[in-house]
Amino acid sequence: MKKQQIKVGQEYLCKIGRNDVRVVVVEVPAMGSITLKTVGTGKTVKIADPARLKPVPGGHAATRDEGAQVAASDAETPTTTKATKGRHTREEGAPEAKKKRTSLMDAAAKVVAEADQADLPMSTTKMVELAMSKGYWAPAKGGKTPSNTLYAMILRDMTKNGGDAKFRRAEEHFGRGRFFLNR
């Protein structure tokens, strides 16, 4: 578009970065930059190259009187900003939160709490098998050794929390790698 074709007060699309932004022409001097006001935000923009302006699609460009009404008319109509695009607002009603998956450690604690006294102490392999069979836990990514992972989680919890850990080790006569629930 040539500088002589641009009219003050008309609405155009201006290439700003990679976006086409609706603007209203405020000033077209004979020499120097063209002053524009964005329709969405009301910011003032200066461009040197009139080739960045394109007519508004739909046939004719809307006329505005010197860009003064830009902010007033846009305040009445809600605009979708980059920050809110694709998000649910309070008016629309946000979707409900996803149900949080039960961790392997919590599922194992639940299994041990529900277990009969004769089944205690329990190995991590048995805890994982029961948690999966009762549907308390399922591997998310198809892990090959969830019982080893649970064993490491229990030992890390015992090291970190000491007497307040979820599990405690069974005495030696029960065998290695067996745990009670720490009540």
WOFEN-V22196 format. One record per backbone hydrogen bond with DSSP energy under -0.5 kcal/mol. CO is the residue of the C=O (numbers start at 0). NH is the residue of the N-H. E is the energy in kcal/mol with one decimal. If there is no record, write none. Layout:
co=CO nh=NH e=E
co=CO nh=NH e=E
//
This chain:
co=1 nh=4 e=-1.1
co=1 nh=5 e=-0.6
co=2 nh=5 e=-0.7
co=6 nh=9 e=-1.5
co=8 nh=63 e=-5.4
co=9 nh=24 e=-2.1
co=10 nh=55 e=-0.7
co=11 nh=13 e=-0.5
co=11 nh=22 e=-3.0
co=12 nh=53 e=-2.8
co=13 nh=15 e=-0.9
co=13 nh=20 e=-3.0
co=14 nh=16 e=-0.5
co=15 nh=18 e=-1.9
co=18 nh=15 e=-2.7
co=18 nh=20 e=-0.7
co=20 nh=13 e=-3.1
co=21 nh=38 e=-2.9
co=21 nh=39 e=-0.5
co=22 nh=11 e=-2.7
co=23 nh=36 e=-2.2
co=24 nh=8 e=-2.7
co=26 nh=34 e=-2.1
co=32 nh=28 e=-0.5
co=33 nh=46 e=-2.3
co=34 nh=25 e=-2.6
co=34 nh=26 e=-1.8
co=35 nh=44 e=-2.8
co=36 nh=23 e=-2.5
co=37 nh=41 e=-1.2
co=42 nh=37 e=-2.8
co=44 nh=35 e=-3.6
co=46 nh=33 e=-3.3
co=47 nh=49 e=-0.7
co=48 nh=51 e=-1.6
co=49 nh=52 e=-1.5
co=51 nh=14 e=-1.9
co=53 nh=12 e=-3.2
co=57 nh=59 e=-1.0
co=61 nh=10 e=-2.1
co=63 nh=65 e=-1.2
co=64 nh=67 e=-1.8
co=66 nh=69 e=-0.8
co=68 nh=72 e=-2.6
co=69 nh=73 e=-1.8
co=70 nh=74 e=-1.5
co=71 nh=75 e=-0.8
co=72 nh=76 e=-1.0
co=78 nh=80 e=-0.7
co=80 nh=84 e=-1.2
co=83 nh=86 e=-2.0
co=88 nh=92 e=-1.6
co=102 nh=106 e=-2.5
co=103 nh=107 e=-2.4
co=104 nh=108 e=-2.1
co=105 nh=109 e=-2.1
co=106 nh=110 e=-2.2
co=107 nh=111 e=-2.5
co=108 nh=112 e=-2.1
co=109 nh=113 e=-1.8
co=110 nh=114 e=-0.8
co=115 nh=118 e=-1.0
co=116 nh=119 e=-1.0
co=121 nh=178 e=-2.4
co=122 nh=126 e=-2.2
co=123 nh=127 e=-2.4
co=124 nh=128 e=-2.2
co=125 nh=129 e=-2.5
co=126 nh=130 e=-2.4
co=127 nh=131 e=-2.2
co=128 nh=132 e=-2.3
co=129 nh=133 e=-2.4
co=130 nh=135 e=-2.0
co=130 nh=136 e=-1.4
co=144 nh=148 e=-1.7
co=145 nh=149 e=-2.6
co=146 nh=150 e=-2.2
co=147 nh=151 e=-2.3
co=148 nh=152 e=-2.4
co=149 nh=153 e=-2.7
co=150 nh=154 e=-2.3
co=151 nh=155 e=-2.4
co=152 nh=156 e=-2.2
co=153 nh=157 e=-2.4
co=154 nh=158 e=-2.2
co=155 nh=159 e=-2.4
co=156 nh=160 e=-2.8
co=157 nh=161 e=-1.6
co=160 nh=163 e=-2.0
co=161 nh=164 e=-1.2
co=165 nh=181 e=-3.1
co=167 nh=179 e=-2.8
co=170 nh=173 e=-1.7
co=171 nh=174 e=-1.3
co=174 nh=177 e=-0.6
co=176 nh=123 e=-0.7
co=177 nh=169 e=-2.4
co=178 nh=121 e=-2.2
co=179 nh=167 e=-2.2
co=180 nh=182 e=-1.0
//
